[in-house]
Amino acid sequence: MQFQFESLSDFLSMGNYGFYVWLSYAVSIIAMGGLIWFSRREEKQIMQQVKKELAREAQLNKK
């Protein structure tokens, strides 16, 4: 098996393009993390709203 890079520092520098490569990974991970966080927060808010509406409908149907 032959490796592309001679050492870990060669791997991290990626032929002097390491900054751009690792920056793109970081931006992608942050964007995906933000999307997951926002989606979960939105889902929680929607579920709370649905519970409130169901409770209100139950109160109105009792009368």
ABEGO torsion letter per residue (X at the ends): XBBABABAAAAAAGGGAAAAAAAAAAAAAAAAAAAAAAAAAAAAAAAAAAAAAAAAAAAAAAX
